[in-house]
Amino acid sequence: MKTSMAVELPMNARPRPRATTTGTLVGTRFQATLLEAIDSWRKEQDDLPTRPEAVRRLVELGMTHDTNPSAEASGRRAKQNPDEKT
């Protein structure tokens, strides 16, 4: 009689789950302070979304919120990230 042994694979060796929706992948890097803020926000949610889902929700919230950043604030951001490319 042949017995099979379950082999536990490390997380990085497991196959990725298939995406449930189609869309365009947008890769970005976050500074540690912004990533901490995103993680804090997601932990406040009832369903604890994944980081990618939290970013999607925050983008949607930002797009539905009527904001018009002042030129002064935009200039400050540009000076903080002079090498950032869009």
N, C-alpha and C positions, 0 to 999 in steps of 0.2 A: 504494500500500500504506500502510495506516494503522498507525502504531506508537503504542503507549501508553507513557506514562512513569509510573513509580511515584512517587507523591508521599508523602513522609514527613510524617506529621502529628505535631504535638507531643503529648506524653503526655496532656495535659488535653483534647485535641480528639478522642481516640480513643473509640469507644463502649466502655462498660463490659461486661465479660463477664457473662453471665447467672449468677445465683446457682445453685449446684448443689443447694442444699437450701432448704427454706422455714423460716422462723423469724421471731421478732420482733426488729427492729433495736433495739439499746440503745445510744444515743449517750452518750458520757461524755468528760470531759476529764481528762487526767493531768498532774500537776505534772512538771516536767523530771526531777527525781530519780527518780520512780517510772517514768517512761518509759525512762530510762537503765537502770534495773534490769530492766525487761521486755526491753529490747533485749539486755542482757547475757545474760539467761537464754535467750532464743531462739537466740543465737549459740552457746550450749553444746549445743544439741540437734543430733542427727545429721542431721536433715532440714531445718534452718533454716526453721521455720514463719514465716508472715507474722505481722505484729503482731496482727491480729484472731484468728488461730488460736492464737497464743501466749497471748493473754488468755483465750480459751476454755479452753485446757489448764490454765492457772494457776487459773482459777475452779474447774474440776473437781477439781484437786488440793486446793485449799483446802476444798472441800465434802466431800471424802472423808477429810480429815485431822481427827482428833478434837481440836478445840480449843475452849476456853472462855475467851475473853479476859476478863481481870480488869476490874473496874469502873474501877480506876485507869487502865489503858491506854485504855479506852473514853473516859474523861473527858479524857485528854490529847488524843486524836484530835479530840474535839468542840471543844476549845479551839483547836486548830490550824486548824480549818475551820469557824468559826462561821456563815459564810454558805452553806455547802453544803446543798443541798436534796436530798431523796431522792425 
